[in-house]
Amino acid sequence: MIEKPNELKLLFQELNENPCRRLNFAFILISVIPILVLAYILFDKIFLENQIRADTWIVLFFAGLILALGYWVAYCVIKNIINKTLTYAAKAKKADEIKSTFAMALAHDLKSPIATIKANISNLKAGFLGKLNPEQEEAVNTCKDVTDRMNSITTQLIDAYIIEARMAELNIAVFDLRKLIEEQQRELMTIASAKNINIKIELSHNALMIKADREKIIRAINNLLSNSIKHTPPNEKIIVKAYATDGFARVEFLNTGAPIPNDKLEKIFDKFERLNALIEGHGLGLSIAKDIIELHKGKIWATSDPGKPNCFTMLLALQENAT
Amino acid sequence: MTEHPKSNKILIVDDDQKFIRALTTFLVGHGYQVIIAYDATYATQYATREDLALVMLDLGLPGGGGLFVLENLRRIPKTICLPILISSANVNTETEKKARELGANDFIHKPYDLEQLLGKIKTLIP
């Protein structure tokens, strides 16, 4: 029992600091005390000849008072929590806006000089600035490769920022996922052929109609397929399967790359996470693919079992009544 | 060199002088005539005064954005049907959508390959 006023003050100070404790306190006031009062009244009725004594009303009055105090404390706590949640959400939204504005500015400031370098390289290669000797041509080709790589990193970084900030607008359309897989297979065939890798696709006979942002899904598929090509040893094959299952379009990318340790199966989708530092990459492709799929309320995961190919699976909801 | 029987004059509207210099070299090398405007005011003036085949319009311009120029050109009778190719380093897809709604014929994202640009120009000025 707390009797001294300064101790009571200290108790309330403590309650103010911890909303959960205040909520517990409110719970005691609302539930435990009325139960005790009820027990007291029942005791009165049963054992004291079913009469309500005068001091029972006093007990009831104080019980009501404590109950009201309990409701008041609970109200304050809940209000405080809601206010804090709303403030936090507003701050998070503001932070996302700052992040996306930064990404936009960064995109412009990095892409503009790259555009100038690329334009000059094109002019040099076309011979508009004079004929190049073989050594100069080789140097220009190196510059072109490096610039393209720099552009690719910049694009991926900016995409990662934009998608993470959830400000990426979705241009939603209904389309057949199978066509995108076929397109990406054709697009990446050249890179795969350089390692003599065969990309085999096994698609469902029925259309896999999904409602999504076509360009972003293309990016996700491209990233997953590129990742498979990077990790598959030369002269082997990659299998892409796509079929409908329980209202979802399921796409599996199977590759015969080195097994992925269990503790890395989730981590490989983190930004800048690379399984093998010797393989070229920036550790952003899988992270972007994950963000895109999650932005569409889909799921993506990796599995790696001994003796079986590594499998990256993505699930996207099928559009009903679409053909 | 490619021969162009009709007007082959291209107006480049961009504020990045180094980029314009490289782009001009490339387009002249392919037989096009080039006029340059560094801001929105000159862009509208040149577009109405010259006999142009195409306008290449950057969106981030001083003196009013590229979208403002596009909107103006689509209001002026002489330039209402003039092919306009938007080029931009802006990654916001909403901007591209807006530009197309305002009457842009095509859109190309910076940094692009000049060969890719040439393909688009040839589609717009056959």
Interface residues (C-beta under 8 A of the other chain):
Chain A: A103 M104 A107 H108 K111 S112 I114 A115 T116 I117 K118 A119 N120 S122 N123 A126 F128 L129 N151 I158 I162 E169 N171 E215
Chain B: D16 K18 F19 A22 L23 T25 F26 V28 G29 G60 A89 N90 V91 N92 T93 E94 K97 K110 P111 Y112 D113 L114 E115
